[in-house]
Amino acid sequence: MNVRDRLIVALDLPSVAAAEALVTRLGDSVSFYKIGYQLAFAGGLSFAETLIRADKRVFLDLKLHDIGNTVAKGVESVAKLGATFLTVHAYPQTMHAAVDARKGSSLRILAVTVLTSYDDADLAAAGYDFTVPELVAERAAQARDIGVDGLVCSAEEAARLRSIASAGMVLVTPGIRPAGAEKGDQTRIMTPAAAISAGADHLVVGRPILEAPDPKAAAEAIVAEIAGATR
Ligand code: C5P
């Protein structure tokens, strides 16, 4: 894999105009962008097509979960857009539908096992009789058996999930902070080099690039750190 493709910049921005300005500023330094709820519901899906036409890769972080037929139809539409990654919640019915519907396209499905904002008490309140690590491991194994293409996980979980995931599955990790960067609301963070060493394939980085005085220099520094860790 090209080192530059391992960095995914989260376009957590309120408008297409703001996203366009950032993408222009980052230029050739960044090849892969993540679009989540905020931008997707503010014109971001047509902006995704613009990015794809400009030879960028797009990760649509829409965390789908619905009846199988509805998930399948949604995934077919996302595949037509030309996106590279799409997230779904790691429920077996949802994962089966998504994996079947992406066949024949270049779209890859990533499963979100347990949201990182959840603790054991949140799971109990939602009716689960599992701890967070137990449910993460259970759902990762189900994702592997169903043929899901990858998992979104914290860098801390990456080493453990590497041993559960199949060899071809990609691990995509947010919560990345270069040494000295602001943590923001992230609690479990790792540097780019440590995350790569822990087994992450792609790093999702938002604020350390979006809020940097020189976003392009911040992105280049992270790409260099990834390159150093993969040598
Ligand atoms: O700004 P920051 O680098 O913290 O952004 C991280 C990105 O990764 C955000 O788009 C956030 O929604 C996403 N994410 C996360 N933690 C997860 C899953 C996704 O921070 N567990």
Boltz pocket constraint, residues with backbone or C-beta under 6 A from the ligand:
constraints:
  - pocket:
      binder: B
      contacts: [[A, 10], [A, 12], [A, 36], [A, 114], [A, 115], [A, 116], [A, 117], [A, 152], [A, 154], [A, 174], [A, 175], [A, 176], [A, 183], [A, 184], [A, 186], [A, 204], [A, 205], [A, 206], [A, 207], [A, 208]]
      max_distance: 6.0
